[in-house]
Amino acid sequence: MPDPASRPSLAVTIALLVIGLLILIPSGLCTGFFTLYPIVRAIIDRSSVSNDIFGLALAIGGPFILLGGFMVWRGVKRLRR
């Protein structure tokens, strides 16, 4: 039988999930918008192709997406234990 002291704290697990989602959702939506908007714009009007926004959107939003995703992943992993 597992030792109850080795179980992760439920409050920390919920905090990881909530804070991770608060970081992941807005940064994912923002990065997705600034990445997909130029693609849609280029499909509609071929003269307005701009590739410089992709790198900028991923450089600014990418670390926050990774951090939020990692926190959610760790929260779910702790919840399943």
KOLMILUM-360606 format. One record per atom (N, C-alpha, C, CB): residue in one letter; y, z, x. Coordinates in steps of 0.001 Angstrom, whole numbers, padded with zeros to 6 digits, always signed. Glycine has a CB too. Layout:
<atoms>
AYZX...
</atoms>
This chain:
<atoms>
M-001171+000000+000845M+000000+000000+000000M+001242+000000+000896M-000006+001223-000964P+002225-000875+000592P+003413-000940+001450P+004259+000323+001351P+004258-002151+001086D+004878+000626+002449D+005756+001786+002525D+007047+001498+001757D+006064+002150+004003P+007465+002366+000795P+008686+002093+000030P+009943+002072+000890P+008846+003122-001055A+009919+002724+002033A+011100+002727+002901A+011308+001373+003565A+010974+003813+003967S+010252+000558+003654S+010380-000741+004307S+010880-001826+003356S+009051-001154+004895R+010983-001512+002056R+011503-002489+001101R+012993-002668+001291R+011199-002061-000339P+013470-003898+001179P+014911-004105+001308P+015665-003530+000108P+015220-005597+001458S+016883-003142+000354S+017721-002561-000690S+018084-003626-001728S+018999-001941-000080L+017957-003272-002992L+018274-004211-004064L+019772-004507-004110L+017803-003657-005413A+020601-003525-003807A+022050-003741-003827A+022475-004739-002751A+022790-002410-003631V+021888-004638-001564V+022212-005581-000487V+021727-006974-000847V+021586-005126+000850T+020557-007064-001461T+020007-008354-001865T+020899-009031-002894T+018598-008182-002425I+021334-008289-003896I+022216-008852-004924I+023563-009231-004323I+022412-007853-006080A+024071-008412-003408A+025337-008737-002744A+025213-010022-001939A+025779-007585-001830L+024094-010190-001237L+023883-011434-000489L+023877-012638-001416L+022570-011372+000294L+023189-012516-002539L+023137-013628-003485L+024508-013947-004078L+022158-013313-004599V+025219-012932-004524V+026511-013152-005188V+027545-013695-004209V+027020-011846-005818I+027660-013062-003052I+028652-013517-002068I+028279-014898-001540I+028764-012510-000898G+026992-015129-001334G+026541-016452-000884G+026878-017539-001891G+025041-016438-000629L+026662-017253-003170L+027007-018236-004199L+028514-018431-004324L+026433-017811-005540L+029275-017349-004134L+030740-017472-004178L+031275-018313-003024L+031387-016087-004147I+030568-018351-001930I+030969-019196-000808I+030423-020610-000981I+030482-018594+000521L+029152-020719-001375L+028461-022007-001423L+029007-022939-002505L+026986-021784-001650I+029203-022443-003702I+029568-023324-004816I+030946-023964-004630I+029542-022545-006120P+032024-023203-004379P+033324-023876-004224P+033388-024781-002991P+034431-022840-004143S+032814-024332-001879S+032881-025170-000682S+032019-026414-000834S+032445-024379+000550G+030897-026285-001525G+030057-027456-001773G+030721-028455-002699G+028733-027032-002356L+031372-027946-003744L+032074-028843-004658L+033248-029547-003976L+032571-028067-005871C+033999-028796-003195C+035160-029365-002510C+034729-030404-001475C+035981-028253-001836T+033752-030059-000675T+033269-030990+000344T+032637-032214-000306T+032257-030298+001273G+031892-031989-001385G+031294-033116-002100G+032340-034047-002687G+030391-032613-003200F+033394-033469-003246F+034460-034296-003815F+035141-035125-002726F+035496-033414-004542F+035502-034484-001617F+036199-035208-000560F+035298-036154+000206F+036823-034242+000392T+033990-036024+000020T+033059-036966+000643T+032740-038119-000305T+031763-036246+001059L+032572-037822-001585L+032200-038866-002541L+033384-039677-003048L+031492-038252-003706Y+034560-039078-003082Y+035731-039800-003587Y+036023-041075-002788Y+036949-038889-003557P+036030-041043-001458P+036267-042296-000725P+035175-043338-000941P+036390-042008+000750I+033941-042891-001178I+032863-043845-001432I+033095-044558-002754I+031495-043137-001440V+033416-043807-003791V+033687-044404-005106V+034930-045284-005030V+033870-043302-006188R+035941-044811-004327R+037171-045596-004172R+036909-046908-003445R+038225-044788-003417A+036034-046876-002433A+035710-048091-001686A+034903-049072-002533A+034935-047739-000418I+034073-048545-003433I+033313-049429-004322I+034245-050108-005310I+032221-048644-005075I+035211-049366-005825I+036140-049924-006804I+037131-050885-006142I+036895-048797-007519D+037731-050467-005039D+038750-051263-004358D+038379-051358-002878D+040178-050639-004543R+037882-052499-002462R+037378-052663-001096R+038467-052591-000019R+036663-053978-000986S+039715-052724-000404S+040784-052686+000598S+041169-051251+000985S+042012-053424+000073S+040652-050260+000270S+041052-048881+000547S+039933-048079+001220S+041473-048194-000744V+039181-048711+002103V+038084-048029+002789V+038654-047158+003899V+037060-049050+003362S+038337-045862+003861S+038798-044917+004871S+037635-044014+005256S+040008-044080+004353N+037216-044084+006505N+036073-043311+006963N+036478-041998+007620N+035260-044127+007926D+037752-041765+007844D+038167-040569+008568D+038035-039287+007752D+039584-040724+009018I+037988-039384+006431I+037901-038182+005600I+036500-037580+005624I+038300-038505+004165F+035459-038384+005901F+034089-037864+005922F+033921-036799+006995F+033090-039000+006153G+034309-037129+008194G+034172-036186+009300G+035019-034943+009094G+034552-036852+010606L+036210-035130+008592L+037092-033998+008348L+036532-033078+007257L+038485-034493+007958A+036032-033658+006172A+035470-032852+005085A+034240-032088+005558A+035109-033741+003885L+033389-032729+006329L+032189-032049+006817L+032512-031035+007907L+031190-033064+007342A+033517-031294+008714A+033881-030350+009776A+034496-029085+009198A+034856-031001+010762I+035271-029224+008141I+035907-028056+007540I+034970-027363+006554I+037204-028462+006836G+034298-028096+005700G+033458-027496+004669G+032030-027222+005092G+033439-028369+003490G+031546-027935+006093G+030158-027795+006513G+029747-026391+006927G+029902-028708+007630P+030520-025728+007780P+030126-024364+008161P+030084-023388+006980P+031082-023837+009207F+030981-023547+006019F+030975-022674+004852F+029772-022958+003952F+032272-022838+004064I+029403-024224+003845I+028207-024575+003078I+026971-023982+003746I+028067-026114+002948L+026888-024100+005056L+025750-023527+005783L+025713-022007+005651L+025811-023921+007262L+026857-021356+005784L+026912-019901+005674L+026513-019442+004266L+028323-019393+006020G+027070-020057+003246G+026728-019693+001873G+025274-019976+001551G+027614-020433+000903G+024772-021109+002012G+023369-021442+001796G+022439-020479+002501G+023090-022846+002260F+022802-020078+003719F+021994-019113+004457F+021965-017765+003752F+022525-018950+005876M+023121-017331+003243M+023175-016047+002546M+022342-016076+001263M+024628-015682+002220V+022408-017160+000517V+021603-017284-000700V+020122-017317-000340V+021995-018556-001494W+019774-018062+000693W+018378-018164+001125W+017837-016798+001529W+018245-019153+002295R+018629-016034+002306R+018193-014696+002721R+018089-013755+001523R+019163-014117+003762G+019004-013879+000559G+018943-013046-000636G+017693-013323-001464G+020178-013265-001484V+017370-014588-001631V+016161-014950-002386V+014919-014493-001631V+016104-016482-002640K+014928-014652-000312K+013788-014231+000496K+013590-012716+000400K+013985-014654+001966R+014689-011962+000426R+014604-010500+000300R+014171-010098-001108R+015961-009850+000641L+014581-010846-002104L+014230-010532-003489L+012730-010719-003734L+015038-011412-004455R+012143-011687-003076R+010709-011968-003271R+009821-010950-002569R+010374-013365-002764R+010342-010201-001620R+009536-009190-000914R+009196-008031-001781R+010249-008695+000299
</atoms>
